[in-house]
Amino acid sequence: MGINDDKDIDEQDLSLTEETINGSIKSTPSSTLTSPRDDAPPVPGSPSQAAAPAVPTDDLSLSWMPSTVTLLRNEHTGAEIYLVGTAHFSRESQDDVSLVIQRVRPNIVLVELCRSRAPILSMDEAAIEAEARDLSVDKMKATVSEHGLVQGMMYLLFLNMSAQLTKKLGMAPGGEFRRALSEVKKLDYCNIHFGDRPITITIKRALSCLSWWQTLKLFATLLFKDCNISAEEVEKCKQKDLLEQMLDEMSAEYPELGHVFVHERDLYLTWSIQYISNLVTVNNTVVVNEVEIDPEIPRNPVRIVAVVGIGHVPGITQLWGSVTREDIEPILVIPPPSKTGQVIKWAFKISLLSLTVWGIVRVTPKIGRGVLHAVKVLPKIVSK
């Protein structure tokens, strides 16, 4: 199945173009970032584009950096990338992001989001918390109608878990990305760049590699999992040893999921950072097409701050300078469903919908009576 098959990949979703959200992201027309298509600059790692290994942070000139920051360099262009590893529910991580952006004053800030998740940047935490908690029947129907039953239910389950964590910790996920946008607004000629693989592709690839029994088991785990975690435990996630242990546990139970959610996204994020590290600036403005610029005008390397979950830092650091487009194309393809899965899919959908509705009602009694009405639309949903 090819990379250009419209059924597998939405070309618009694959764009890494810097997006303006409600006109709030600062950039000039000439600084707009474009998608890394075939005519894009070669990525580091080719013979002419070697990238330097990660730089240790014990250098005296880098003593100001938090321990969760790793410095990467592109030797060909001289670009420096400050890779900030964050915990997604962490005030300290948000402060780390502010500190690094204020000190580096980057031309580009890359965030671990895809374009479809960009609205999270324009919502405050109260709005996100309300969105996560409002699991109404209409929202369930709309989600299932848009994404299909299996993917839609997966989205609702993650949303339900997010609501639990938000309530327990008093903060919504993605605060480090909203903090990054807040800091970008304070800078002239700075762009936000969405560097993650489209979430729809990630979820489809993850589910396609599981058997229906594994899928049902995963849904049950998500439904009944008690998100009993404290803010102190979240901050402990900034210790690489603990996070690696958590990832190992997930991979032991569902090795395919660990590969799709962690390793494949490590590849994609690294490729995204490599791509933008080949860009240059002219008069502090990021330039994509140098052909249109007077060759006599001095060019400077870009300064980049990349904000990613701390679990991706080891992979990005290890892969830096070695990822090519040929590595990326296979992880954007959605495998077709197996014939066995098609045979039992209808029965599975009914079981899954019933299990999900019951689980959400159990975990979130507040919307119990409303969700139970979803049973009335069961035939329409199952036929999706």
N, C-alpha and C positions, 0 to 999 in steps of 0.2 A: 504493500500500500504506500503510495508516494507521498512526498512531503507537500505536494501542491494539490492534493485531493481536497476539494471544498468540503466534503463531508467530514473529513478528519480534522481540518485545521481552519479556523477563521482567520484569514490573513490580517484583518483589522485588529484582532486580539493579539496577534504576534508582534504588532508594532511596539517599539520601545520609545516611541515619540514622547517628548515631554508634553504633558497635558496641562491646560489651564483650568483650574477648578474654581468656578464662579469668579473668574478674573483675579484670583488672589495670588497666583504664582508669578513672581517677577521674572521677566525675560524680555529681550529685544528681539525683533523679527529675525535678525541674522544669527541669533543664538539658539534658535529652536533645534532640538535634537531630532534626528531622523532614525528610521529603522535600520538595523544592520543588514541590508540586503546584499545582493551579489556584488554590487559596485562599491560596497563599503570598504574602508581601509582594512588591510589584512590584520587579523588578530595577533597578539603576541604569541610567540611559540613557533612561528614559522622561522626559517633561517635568517630572514632579514628583520625579524621583529621579536627578538628574544627579550623576555622580561626578567627582571632581577628577582631573586628569592625574597621572601619576607625579611624585613630588617628587625632585629631584636630591639626591644624598647628600653634597654639599659644604657643606651647612648645618653650622655649628659644633656645634649641638646633636646632630647625627647623626654626628659624627666617629668615634664608637666603632664604627660599623657596618662590617662587612667590605665589600669592594668588590663582592661578588656579591649584595648586598641592595639592593632597590628599595622605596621607601616609596610606597604608594598610599593614597588617602583617598576616603571616601564623604562628599561634602559634605552630603548630606541628613541622615545620622545622626551624622556626626562620627567614624565608625569609621576606625581606622588599620590598614592591612595591611602587614606586613613580609614582602615577597616574597623568599624565600631561594632563589637559584639554586645547584644542587648538581651535582657530578659523582658518578655513582652508585657508582663505585669510588674513593672518596677519603676518607682520614682527615681531611684539612683541612676538607672539606665537613661532616663530622660535627661537628667542633669549631665551625664556623660556626653550625650549627644549635643547639648547646648554648649558645653565647654569646648568640644572639639571643633564645632562649626565656628564658634567665635574666635578661636585661636588660629585656625587654618584659613578662614575666609575663602571657602572653595568657590570654584566656578560651577561645579556640578555636585549635587547631593543625590546619591542613588539610594533608593529605599527598597526593601524586600516586599514589594507589592507589585501586582500586575495592574494593567489599566482598569480592569473591571472592578478592582477593589479600591480604586482611587477615591471614591466618595468618602471613605473612612477619614480622609484628611480634612474634609470640610465639615465634619460633624464634631460637636463637642462631646465630652464623655457622658453627659446627661442624656443626649439624644441617642448615643450608641447603646447605653444601658436600657433605655426605653425600647429601642428597636429589638434588642436581644430578648427582652422579657415579653414583648407583645406577640406571642405565638398564637394568634387567633386562627380561626377556621379559614378565613379568607386568605390569610398569609400562607397557610399550609397548602390550600388549593392552588394559589398563584405560583408558589414555589415548585410544586409537583408538576403543574402544567408547563412551566417554563423549562425545567431541567429533566423531567421524567421522574418516575417514582423513586428508583434507587438513589440517584444523585440528589434528588430533592430531599428525600428523607435524611441522607447523610448530612446535607447542609443544615437541616432543621436540628439534627442531633448535636452538631457542633455549636449551633447557635444556642441551644439549650444549655450545654456545658459552659459556654461563655457567659450566659446569664448567671449561672451559679457562681462562677469565679468572680464575676463583677460584683455580685451581692456580698460575697464573703470578704473580698479584699478592698471593696470600696473604690475600685478603679476599673476602667474598661481597657480591653487590649488595644495595642497599637498606639499607646501614648507617646512612644519614642518617635513614631513617624509624624504625628501631629506636632510634636515639639520641633522636629526637623523642619517642617513647613514654616512654623512660627519663626525660626531662626533665618530661614531663607528669605522671608519677607523683609528682614532687616538689612539684607545685602543688595547691592546693585549688581546686575549682570550675573545672577546665579540662577541655575535651573534645577528643577526636580526631575529625576529620571527614574522611571519604573522598570526595575531590573529583574523581576521574577517571572517565571513561566506562568502563562494563563492558568488560573486555578481550575477552570473547567477541564483542561487537559490533564492536570495533575490528578484530579479526582477520578476521571474516567480511566486513566492508566492504572491507578491504584486498584480500583474495583475490578478492572479487567483481568488483573493477575491473581485474583482470589477465586477460589471455588465458591459455589453458592452456599455451601455449609460454612466456609470461613467467613463469608460476607454476613450471614445471619449471626454467627458468633460475635463478629465485630460489632454489629448493630446492638446486640444484647449487652455487650460490654459497655458501649457508650451510653446506653439507656440507664443502666443500673450503677454506673460508676459514681461513687461519692467523691465530689471534688473538694475534699476536706484538706485544704492547704492554707498555710498562713503566709503572711507577707515575709516573715523571716525565711521560710522555706523557699519562697520565690527568689529572694536575694542569694540564697545558697546556689541557685542555678548559675550564678556568675562564676562559680568554680567549675572549671572544665571537667574535672574528674567526676563530679556528681552528674553533670549533664550527659557525659559519655556513658555513664552507667545506666541512666534512664533510656537512652537511645539503644543501648545493647539489650535492655529488657524488652523493648518494643520489637526489635529485630528478631529476638529469640522466639517470640510468640507469633509474629507476622513478618518474616524476613522480607517478603516481597514489598510490604508497605514501607519498611525502613529504606529499601533501595529507592523506591519511587519518591517518597517525601523528603528524604535526606540527600542521598548520593546524586540523584538526577537533578535536583534543584541546586546542589553544590555546583554541578557542571554548568547549569544555565546561568546562575548568578556570576560565576567566574567569567563566563563568556561575555556577559553584559558589561562587567567591569573592564575586561580587556578591551572591548570595543570602544568604550568612551575614553579609555586612557590613551588611545591613538589620536584623539582630537587635539586641536591646538586652539589658542586664543589670540586674537588680534585686538589690541586696545581693550583688554579685559572681556571681550565678547567671544563666546565659543563659536568656532567656525567649523562647519561640516564639509563644505565644498571649497577647498583651498584654490581650485582653479579660478574661481571668480575673484580672488584677492590679488592685488598688486604684489608681485614677487619681491618688491623692494621693501614692503612693509614687514617689520620684525614680527616673528611668531614666537609665542611662549607656550610651554606645556601647560596642560590643565591641572588644576588642583581639585582633587576629588575626596569627598567624604562618603563612604558607603556604610549605610546603617542596616545591619542584618542580625537575625537571631544568633545568639552566641554558639548555638549548635552547628552553624554553618561555617564558622571561622576556621576550624581545623581543615575542613575539606577545601575551602577556597584557598587557604594558604598553601596546601599541598599541591593543588591543581594549577596554581598561578603560573601563567605563561605557557601552558601546554594544551589548552582547550582550543579546538578548531571548530569550524562550522560543521564539518563531517561528524564531529562528536555530538552536535546538537540536533541534527535532523532526525536521528532515530528516536530521541526522547520527546519528539513532538507528534509522533504517530500514535493513533489510538487503535490498538489491536481489535479485530472483529470479535464478537461474542462467539463462544463455542456452540456447537449444535446441541450438546447436552444441556447447556444452560438455557437454550431457547425452549427446550421441551418442558423444563420444570419452572420456567420463569413466571408463568401466570400464577401458579400455586404459591410460589415464593412471594410474589407481590402482595397477595392477600395476607399472608402470614406477616410479612414485614410491616405492612400498613397497620394491621391490628396491634402488633407489638409496639410499634412506635407511638401510636396514639395512646395506648394504655400507659406506656412508660412516661410520656410527657405529662399525662394527667396525674400520675403518681408523684412525679418529681415537682410539678408545678400545679398544685391544686387550685390556685387562683383562677386559672383559665379552664378548669376541668369541665364545667358544663358546656362551655362553648366548643371545646375540642371534640366532645362526644358527638356533636352534630356532624362531625366529619364523616361519620358512618353513613349518613344519608347520601353523600356524594361518592361513596365507595365504587360503584360501577363505573362512573366516569373516570375516576382516578386510575383504577386498575386497567382500563382500556388504553391508557396512555402508552 
